[in-house]
Amino acid sequence: MEVEAAKMIGAGLAAIALAGAGAGIGIIFGNFLNGALRNPSAAQGQFPNLLLGFALTEATGLFGLLVSFIILYG
């Protein structure tokens, strides 16, 4: 196998983390909305947890994208 082809395959596999991040963000916001509609008074207290979960999930996706770029251009 040529090195260039192996780089493309590796970068594609590393980019799969973006799909996981997208699904994770959807789950986080969906569960927050579900809980907020069930108990609106507790929604404001859980908002910082929502943002923390979003940031950590998004960071996971960005790390996967960074690894993909490192494989391609490094």
Secondary structure, DSSP 8 states (H G I E B T S, - for coil): --HHHHHHHHHHHHTHHHHHHHHHHHHHHHHHHHHHHH-HHHHHHHHHHHHHHHHHHHHHHHHHHHHHHHHHH-
